[in-house]
Structures are given as C-alpha cells and as structure tokens.
Amino acid sequence: MSASTPSYLIVGAGVFGASTAYHLIKKYPDRQITIVDQDAYDADSRVAASWDWNKVVRADYDDIVYCQLALEAQDVFKSDPLWKPFFHETGIFWICRSDYAQEVIENYRKLGRQADLQAVSIEEAKKMFGGLFEDANYDGVKEVLVNKTSGWAQAGDALRAVTKWSLEQGVKYVTAKVGGLTFDESGRCTGVETEDGGKLSASHTILSTGAYTAKLLEQAAHKSGNNELRAGTRIVAGGITTGMTTLTEESYKRFANMPVGVQGYTAAYGPFIGSLPPTKDRELKWWGEKIFKNTHEVLPGRFVSAPPSEPDYNQWNVPGPLKQDIDHANDVFYGKNGAEWKMEKHRVCWDAFTTSSDFIISPHAAAKGLYVATCGSFHGYKFFPVLGKYVIQMLEDELTPEHKEKWAWDRERPAPSLNPDWPRFEMADLLDSWPRAKL
Ligand SMILES: Cc1cc2nc3c(=O)[nH]c(=O)nc-3n(C[C@H](O)[C@H](O)[C@H](O)COP(=O)(O)OP(=O)(O)OC[C@H]3O[C@@H](n4cnc5c(N)ncnc54)[C@H](O)[C@@H]3O)c2cc1C
C-alpha cells in the first residue's frame, strides 16, 4: 500500500462508526481501517446508545429524506442474511396528536412505496391487536397510524454481529478511551491519543462518538489551542431513561406479538414516548418523556452537556425521579392493564442531539483530515445498515447537495423550542426535586 493510500481511524463503535467500518471494508478490502472504542465490541455492558436490547425500526417519518433513508435501511434488514435475523416485523401503533399519520402516508405515496399502513380512528384502534392499547391515553389524539411493515431490531445483537463480520474482513479494533486529537504543524488532524498514552494515526479521523463528541472536541480545542474545533451549539448530549418489566408467562402470551407502541405529542408538550415488544426473555421496554442535558464544567471555565464522567456514564444508577418517568410511560400505554407490573431494569441512555434532529455527517470545518459522523438525535439506530454508505459519500465529496446541506457541520439550525425531542431539562434539576417530592 502506498503512503498516499487513504487510511481510516473511526472513533466510536456505535451504529455510525460500525456502519462506516462495514461499508469501508466492503468497498476497500485492502485499506487500513481501525475502530477505537472505550468498550470492547462484545462487552457485556457498553455505554453506546446503539447497544441496547431493542430499537424501533420504522420508516414512519414526516420528513421525506429520513422516510426514504429508513426504507433503504429496512430493505437491508428484511433481505440481507447478515441483518435479517435481528429484525422483527411486528408493526407499529402510533398515537398521533398532529397530522403525523397523514404526512407519513403521503411520504410513502410520493416515494411510490406500497405498504400495509393506514390511519385509523381511536375507536377502531382500541380494538386492534387484541385490545392491547384499549386503556392507553388518547387525550388530544387525532388518529392512530398503524403500519404493519415497521418493527424493531435486537439492537445490541445486530451491532455485535455486524462489527464481528467487519473484523473478520480485516477491520482492526482497539479498546481504549480517546482523550485527544493529534495534529501536524499545518493543523491537519493526524489521529488520536488515548488516555493510556497510546497514539493511533490515519489520513482520515472520523468522530462517531455519540454523546461524548462535544466533550472530546472541547478537550481537543484546549490542548491544540484551536478553539474552532469546539462543537458550540451544534451538538448537545442528552439522556433518556429506559425501563423494563418482565412479563409473566400468562401476559407474555398476550403481548408477544404486539406492535411497537408510540405516544406522539406536539413540540409544545414534549417528545414521543415508546413501548417496545417483549424480548425473548419476556422483557417489555419503555422510554420516558424527560430528555435532559448534563451541563457541567468539563475543563476550567468550559461548560458543556456530556454524560457523567464515570467509565460507564453511571448509566445503571438511575435515581427515583427518572424511574417515575417510566411509570408514567407505562400508564399512558397500558393504564390499568399494566398497573401491577414491577419495573426491574432501568438505564439512562445518552445520545448526541442537534436542534433539527439531523445527523452531522461532514468534514469538520476547523481541521483537514477530521470528520464527524454522529448525532443520531434519538432516532439514528434504524439507519445502521446504510449510514456508512453516506459517510463514505461524505469522505469522497459525493453526497447529494440535499444530504450535504442537511448533515453539514455549519448550517442554519432551527430554534430548539420547535423540536419536541430537544433535551429541555437539566438532569440536576430533575434530581433536585427528588427529596422534596418525597416529603
Ligand atoms: C433511550 C434511547 C432510545 C432510542 N431508541 C431508538 C429507536 O427506537 N430507534 C432508533 O432508530 N434510534 C433510537 N435511538 C437513537 C439511537 O440509539 C442513536 O441515535 C444512535 O445509536 C447513535 O449512534 P452513535 O454511533 O452516534 O453513538 P453511540 O451508539 O452512542 O456510540 C458512540 C460510541 O463512541 C464511543 N466513545 C465515545 N467517546 C469515546 C472516547 N473518548 N473514546 C473511545 N470511545 C468513545 C462509545 O463507547 C460508544 O461506543 C434511541 C436513543 C436512546 C438514548
């Protein structure tokens, strides 16, 4: 391989990083491709948002770009032998308080896609799927979107299998925490330095570091003196609580083939809440409605939102007020039917958000050789099979003008208040109210 052959260092082995490695090794089997992540790809517990029991895989988007992209990804999930075992086509039951259902149906029509999807009245919806959602909250609801072709993926299992496949093809995996970036005299990024003192270099360094990205860029700016490296308001780390109950054998029979449930709200109220069908271990999962920042001083005088600094982001130590968020989620989906369920497992999952919920797949404007591919903004998992294809297009300056603009590092960004999923709380404020609430 000549010195001018491109080489790739991908920081972060979530869906953005793993998909990039997967597509790179397929396209360039002889090039040097390395992933570095603080957690082993097959560790029992990881901090990645992409590492999870399950994630919703749907193309039910009012934004036609993501609708199309999700359909492309779903086609892979449904047909490719590597991906297929992890996808479950259970359908989705989306309770809509806006025109969302009609917008999704219209997008499918515009894209010429046939699918078993319809908008149904509340009365009709309550009777579907054996009446599982008969006692859900329908306040302010217009209609319910039912798309039988949507579903969910065994998220962590798929992530591990696809990463393993890429390693077998020649991708190298280094388990280490990255503490900074390295630059040559011209300011070009040459790679990373790890907290254990190691150095890794490549012609292309791609940050797919999820919720940690803004903090890492602060560290790099501090060390290099190049303040333009900072993410500023472009990227904000947000946390969301998830919780699970283990269904009894009896209730499992009723819920085993349930669709994904979504309670949709408008931006004035807040984010959508979800309930995922039980895993093979009979565990039914929710995510809550509180999305929060964790703004703290990451370097002297520098305050950004980042996950807690413990090695596991303290993700399993979930305080009471956040657990209550899952009780609320249970109530708005199942009402009296779920009232007796015990919540056994809780986790706070961290992701990187942009105000428009668009990804950033872009060269970093402040250093040649440095690229950003992350910001799933609470919806990135489902695109796992195709994300890397677009990252390569970005690296080779072949993105369509529409994608290039949408995913750019520098672009106009809407006000956060327009985004229902924007992290609108501070974690500390949610926890502060805890002792008072107990009085
Ligand atoms: C509760 C919750 C539910 C969600 N549900 C869905 C869903 O149903 N469907 C859907 O499509 N999307 C969903 N999402 C969104 C989706 O999970 C994310 O958008 C996506 O997984 C982000 O992928 P990523 O690769 O950018 O980041 P991550 O998956 O977080 O991966 C980042 C990786 O970078 C590594 N890393 C970070 N910093 C460093 C460092 N300094 N050194 C070394 N390694 C580092 C981490 O260890 C991690 O492995 C959900 C998100 C959350 C939080």
The ligand as a Gaussian input file, in Angstrom:
#p B3LYP/6-31G(d) Opt

LIG

0 1
 C      -33.254000       5.704000      25.095000
 C      -32.975000       5.759000      23.635000
 C      -33.839000       5.115000      22.770000
 C      -33.628000       5.167000      21.399000
 N      -34.481000       4.487000      20.578000
 C      -34.244000       4.466000      19.250000
 C      -35.087000       3.684000      18.409000
 O      -36.004000       3.028000      18.890000
 N      -34.824000       3.686000      17.078000
 C      -33.808000       4.418000      16.541000
 O      -33.650000       4.400000      15.327000
 N      -32.977000       5.142000      17.328000
 C      -33.182000       5.175000      18.665000
 N      -32.351000       5.899000      19.482000
 C      -31.252000       6.675000      18.897000
 C      -30.048000       5.834000      18.581000
 O      -29.827000       4.860000      19.576000
 C      -28.829000       6.737000      18.437000
 O      -29.140000       7.849000      17.643000
 C      -27.646000       6.011000      17.813000
 O      -27.494000       4.749000      18.407000
 C      -26.386000       6.857000      17.963000
 O      -25.302000       6.154000      17.402000
 P      -23.811000       6.719000      17.518000
 O      -22.971000       5.749000      16.796000
 O      -23.785000       8.150000      17.104000
 O      -23.490000       6.774000      19.081000
 P      -23.321000       5.608000      20.165000
 O      -24.118000       4.423000      19.832000
 O      -23.551000       6.233000      21.491000
 O      -21.798000       5.181000      20.035000
 C      -20.756000       6.052000      20.383000
 C      -19.554000       5.183000      20.719000
 O      -18.449000       6.037000      20.915000
 C      -17.669000       5.532000      21.973000
 N      -16.896000       6.654000      22.531000
 C      -17.370000       7.875000      22.890000
 N      -16.367000       8.641000      23.323000
 C      -15.247000       7.894000      23.254000
 C      -13.882000       8.139000      23.590000
 N      -13.495000       9.330000      24.080000
 N      -13.001000       7.156000      23.395000
 C      -13.377000       5.949000      22.897000
 N      -14.662000       5.659000      22.571000
 C      -15.576000       6.624000      22.751000
 C      -18.677000       4.958000      22.939000
 O      -18.087000       3.993000      23.785000
 C      -19.713000       4.375000      22.005000
 O      -19.477000       3.011000      21.742000
 C      -32.537000       5.883000      20.871000
 C      -31.659000       6.539000      21.734000
 C      -31.862000       6.478000      23.104000
 C      -30.912000       7.180000      24.002000

